[in-house]
């Protein structure tokens, strides 16, 4: 078998606001909007296709992390300190400050829309 990444699918009570976060804060590129009224916004987030679907009003709220299932989105960055400084300036909430996991790997977590945690990873040769 041969698999490849196709997309990550998120649901949001406000798909437009969620998409704006990824575009404005994380430099995602909006690819298209589907439906009338808009039912899905498709983004390119660093080469990863992200579908943000407008959720029906009767869906329960998202589970707060950590939880079972898909727990977070991981994004690689070249300079985690500069990235966090830029994100803070954009009003993004840092959930877990930078920490070294092992030589050559530093991580931090930020708060995304709809309870999605986003991990930032800086990988360097140890």
C-alpha positions in Angstrom: 0.0 0.0 0.0 1.1 3.5 -0.7 -0.5 6.4 1.2 0.1 10.2 1.1 -1.3 13.1 3.0 -4.5 14.5 1.4 -6.0 16.9 4.0 -7.0 17.7 7.6 -10.7 18.4 8.1 -11.8 20.8 10.8 -15.3 21.8 11.8 -16.1 25.2 13.2 -19.2 27.2 14.3 -17.6 30.1 12.4 -15.6 28.7 9.4 -14.8 32.1 8.1 -13.3 33.3 11.4 -11.4 30.0 11.8 -10.0 30.3 8.3 -9.0 33.9 9.0 -6.9 32.8 12.0 -4.9 30.4 9.8 -4.5 32.9 7.0 -3.7 36.0 9.2 -1.7 34.3 12.0 0.0 31.3 10.3 0.3 32.5 6.7 -2.0 29.9 5.2 -3.4 30.6 1.7 -7.1 30.4 1.0 -7.6 28.1 -2.0 -11.4 28.3 -2.4 -14.8 28.5 -0.7 -17.4 26.0 -1.4 -21.2 26.2 -1.1 -23.7 29.0 -1.1 -23.7 30.2 1.6 -20.1 29.0 2.3 -20.1 25.6 3.8 -16.4 24.9 3.5 -13.2 26.9 3.2 -10.1 25.2 1.8 -6.7 26.4 2.9 -3.1 25.5 2.0 -1.1 25.6 5.3 2.5 25.0 4.5 1.6 22.4 1.9 -1.1 20.7 4.0 -4.6 21.0 2.7 -7.0 22.1 5.5 -10.8 21.9 5.1 -12.7 24.1 7.5 -16.3 23.1 7.4 -19.2 25.3 8.7 -20.6 23.1 11.5 -24.3 22.9 12.3 -25.3 24.8 15.4 -26.4 21.7 17.2 -22.9 20.1 17.4 -21.4 19.8 20.9 -18.4 22.0 21.7 -14.9 20.6 21.0 -13.1 18.6 23.7 -10.4 20.5 25.5 -6.9 19.1 24.9 -5.4 16.9 25.9 -7.9 14.3 24.8 -8.3 11.1 22.8 -8.2 11.2 19.1 -6.4 13.8 16.9 -4.8 15.9 19.6 -3.0 18.7 17.7 -1.6 20.0 14.4 2.2 20.2 14.3 4.0 22.8 12.2 7.7 23.0 11.6 9.4 26.4 11.9 13.0 27.5 11.3 13.3 29.7 14.4 10.8 29.0 17.2 11.8 32.1 19.2 11.2 34.5 16.3 8.0 32.7 15.3 6.6 33.0 18.8 7.5 36.7 19.0 5.7 37.3 15.7 2.6 35.3 16.8 2.4 37.1 20.2 2.5 40.4 18.3 -0.4 39.1 16.2 -2.4 38.4 19.4 -2.0 34.6 19.4 -2.1 32.9 22.8 0.9 30.7 23.7 -0.3 27.7 25.7 3.0 26.0 26.4 6.3 28.0 26.2 9.3 26.8 24.3 11.0 23.7 25.8 13.7 21.5 24.6 12.5 17.9 24.2 15.9 16.5 23.3 19.0 17.9 21.6 18.0 19.4 18.3 14.2 19.6 19.0 12.4 22.5 20.6 8.6 22.8 20.8 5.9 25.2 21.9 2.1 25.1 21.7 -0.3 27.9 20.6 -4.1 28.1 20.8 -6.0 27.9 17.5 -9.7 28.4 16.9 -12.3 25.9 18.1 -10.0 24.3 20.7 -7.4 23.2 18.2 -3.9 23.1 19.7 -1.1 23.9 17.3 2.4 22.6 18.1 5.4 24.5 16.7 8.6 22.4 16.2 12.1 23.7 15.6 14.3 20.8 14.5 18.1 21.2 14.2 21.0 18.8 13.8 22.0 17.8 17.3 
